[in-house]
Amino acid sequence: MLDSRATPARKGAGKRKHVYSGYLQCGHCGSTMRIQWATIQGRTFRRTFCHSAQVGANGERGCGKVNRRYDWIEARLNEVVEAALMKHRPQPQSSSDDGLADEIHVLDERIRGLRNRWKEGGLDDEDYFDSLTHLRTDLQALRAREAASVVKQSRTETDALAVWRDEDMQNLERRRAIVASVIAECEVFSVGRGRKKPPELDSIRVWPVGAERDQAED
């Protein structure tokens, strides 16, 4: 499913290099913000900015008013995605699955009782081995169902998180597919130049997938 949703960048946009490329929009003009490496005063870092040559949502060129460090924004959006993945983890096994353990215990007890009766001479060999074969067949089927249930739950709980936490560049498009299932877009606002303290959380606004604009939460 992730591979099918991991689509190349839009025509003309070049190959994506950042997990949130295309998701960041200028909070002032609505144009899609660019992400690039920058070196200022000997320090190299990633920044995201509204480019004056970029056409905004209103059909006009970007305002160029927003220029932010990308790492802080990426960290906050990572928290949103991971929280969504954790929130949608499957609930504990259903009662029908829980009942498998009880059925397995009953069969174990029946096999143990059957073996004791045979050792004590209460059963003929033919009756013992015939009954034992049937009980073991039923027990094997129950254990197979139990194992399949555990494997299914384990894969569902861990695979998406495992994919998300793999930050290798070869896994970028699969991570972007996960982002696409959680975040529609993120508006980014200016925090002023020369700012030394961390930005406030409301300096970005995240719009979840499927949320109405007047109902989405920051």
C-alpha positions, 0 to 999 in steps of 0.5 A: 500500500505504501509503495503504491502511494509513494509517487514521484514529485510533480512534473518539473519539481525535481526529485524530492529530497526532504520528507515534507517537500510540497507540504509547506505553504507560506502562511501569508500568500499560500505559495508552496515553500522551498526547502534547501541547504544554506550556509550563513556565517560558516553554519550550514543548515536547512531552511524553508522559504517563500520564493518570490518566483513561486506562484501562490494559491491566489495565482500571484507570485510568492510574497517572500516574507517567510524564511524559517529553519526547516529542522524545527518544523520537521521535528514538529511535523514528525511528532504529528505523524508519529502521534497519528500512527500511535493513535491508530494502532489496533486495539487489543485482540478481540474476545474471540481471539482471547478465547483461543487461549482458553480452548487451548488450555482445555485441550491440553488438560484433556490430553494430560488426562487421557495420558494419565488414564492410559498409563494407569491402564484405563484405556486400550492402546487403540482407543488412546492413540485414536483419541490422542490423534484427534485431540492433537489435530484440534490443538494444532489447529488452535495453535495455528490460529493463535499464532496467525492472530499474534503475527497479524497484530504484531505486523499491523502495530509495528510495520508502519512505525518501522517504515516511518522511523527508517530515515534512510534516503532510499525510504524517503518516498515510503515515508512521504506516503505515510505523511500523505495519509496524515497531513494535508498541508502545513502553513508556515508563518514568519517569526522575525529575523535574528530570533534566538529563542525557539518558535512558538507552536502557533508559528505553524498550522497543520491541516490534517487529511480530511479536516475542514478548514474551520474545524482543523486544530493547530 
